[in-house]
């Protein structure tokens, strides 16, 4: 089998599967159970001044029969004394010396506060620190979490303060509740971050009970925005990881987080630049032993690909991720319907006729059988029909030769000639 061990900015673990800082890493008992199940690392639930959590604090979004497609929480950082957490961190690291134990930290944006907690936490033998600049609720109202993470100067300053005294690698956890996550990622690097992790949870309201009119969840009839995670956020997280991975000024390793539930998700995040990954919601939904299936799946995948180490995946798809203006506008695909696999549900026809480009016809073949056929000359290759089709192998998106040379929007805009002059003088410059 391939080597699953990784090294994230000097933090080593037997595999890339880490538990994210969250309820599953609240105690030494939980983290040790996770390591026994096969997890390679854990980021301890965020340490700081203990707080009081509300009683009703979780909610879920179910979709089309799938439970916990999305997950919402208003839980805050640890509600246990720092001394208790430090004792359990020490015991856990002593029992599992080869597993990654990272402490998540959050304090007020004051230099002395950061210096104090860093020294205390490192004294018990953690492998690294993760600075929580992402929590969108509760702590943000107190000037911490996302309130800091949304201000690039504070991200840089607080990272710098930690690096002044830290002797272990420092990971900066970024909030997605921002216009451009690469801005804060760059400032984390400027502050001296050894790695970044993303994404933290997204501002959200899970729902409203249409019978009582209470928010979901509610605490005695009152609700508040919380953090959204789970499978539903994966596309958002994957995009933000990719944006950081391809940015020339974000020069540190990435720990990918957000909706990771399967080994296939792990592969995607690693291909898009992650060295390690972190999981929370899937473990809360299915328990710690979900990692067994993820490890087996990843091992089999690496063997099939002939890869000796999981680290060979990291970043391999980053170069394929670009800006819209760099895409080939003359690339052409069309839909083709395979009659032998088509179940004549007509979903493709309805979707195309009502909401796309009206290029799927309902016909009758020579045997009198109703069939669906694509007018390829009118098909724009939008993929909608193949997306809504419930029958495996019924619709293929086929690449065809457009007869035109590659041309991007950016190249198209590089037109030589006056906008007010004759179009005959215009010339598209192709590189």
Protein Blocks (a to p, Z undefined) as FASTA:
>chain_A
ZZfbdceehiacfbfbdcdddfklmbfklmmmmmmnopabdcdddddddddddfblcdcd
deehiahkbccdfbdcdfbdfklmmmmmmmmmmmmmmbccdddddddddfklmmmmmmmm
mmnopabdcddfkbfghjlmnopajlmmmmmklmmmmmmmmmmmpcbdcdddddfbbfbl
mlmmmmmmmnopabdcddddddddfbdcfklopacddeehiacddddedjklmmmmmmmm
mmmmmpmklccdcddeehiabfklmmmmmmnopabdcdfklmmmnojklmmmmmmmmmmm
mmmnopabfklmgoplmmmpccfklpcfkbccdddddfklpgolommmmmmmmmmnopac
cdddfkopacddddfklpgolommmmmpmbghkaccddddehiacddfklmmmcgddfkl
cfklpccddZZ
